[in-house]
Amino acid sequence: MAVGKNNVDPFTRKDWYDIKAPSYFENRNVGKTLVNRSQGLKIADDALKGRVVEVSLADLNKNPDDSFRKVRLQVQQVAGKNCLTDFHGMDFTSDKLRSLVKKWQSLIERHVDVKTTDGYLLRIFCIAFTKRHKSQVRKTTYAQSSQIRQIRKKMYEIVSKEASSCDLKELVSKLIPEAMGKDIEKACQGIYPLHNVNIRKVKILKAPKFDLGKLLELHGDASEDTGARVVPGAADFVEPPVLDSV
């Protein structure tokens, strides 16, 4: 086969970059991503910024019990060969969601649009299921329409209160142990017994203006030293040769 420019392996002009998760996750090394090297006006960093990766929470926190949660991270900044990411959303796996939906019970959902103290506008989806009373004989556990309205109202109040009183970092720390779900379950005991109360999904609708200082605080030492600055006149400085023509 003839060798020409069309037969060059495209991977020879690409570089690998490490994806780093924020410091509130136990495992910082998410994985690697490929990008074309900088060439002319096409800068590699610009191609990396904005990329969204989906990772299992079980891998991030080294806890197999969290394998049904998927966390989305977005690349915000590139430091050396590291892609610094920030939280971009959360979701359930489809198999977990389907395993919760059963016959003879009511499914209650509510979504809340809420703004954190650091300016993130989020849409939080909550899900809950009715359960049997301890001494119940009846087969079904359907809640009445009035009870469902009261439960949805409680969901709205608790999620709004918890999410609007903290920043994004603190909110993620509340979402991981399902603290809000437990609060909703406890508050609704007097209306109708609930179980499997979860924050099913979190979407970022609008993010504030990018702040590099805040991102570097999230990552701590993840933005490794990319090398010392070479100063002309230093002992190890070598003047580049003058070119005859360009």
C-alpha angles and dihedrals in degrees: 000000000000116000113228141146091275091062096058113121106251091215090069090074096046132088132208120236128191117236112220124200122214118274095255088074118079096223110053098180106082099169142274135291134197128230137169114259118257110275125172110315093347105095119194093218092058091053091052098047112093096023112141122212126191117216133177113248087224089066094045096049099027090236117128091200089071095056092113092065122084119200122201118211125189124208107240103168140008119223113182105307093339125099108209111211137192133202111282104169148313136232144171122251112252093240092056092049093050092048090058096053109087139157126267096033138088122247113212122192135178134171125204129197108213138167121222124220091257093055105263115143108212136183110212120194118204127193132189139170131210119241138198124273116245093252098032118139099177115097098223130063102196116158121220120248091251091052091049090052091052092048091050090050090053090049091053094048096048097043092046092049096046098042100041094052097060143044126255094268093054091044092055089050088055094047097053098061091037093240094158092051091055091049092051092048091051094046093050098050090098092052102042131329112260136191137180091037107173144160094244100187141004123198128185106224097176133006126202123246112298113267114194094191092056091048092051089050089055092052100039107184096000091101093074123200107278095198141295121283114255112228119201109245095035119129095250096042115117119195110230115240119262113251119228092213139004 
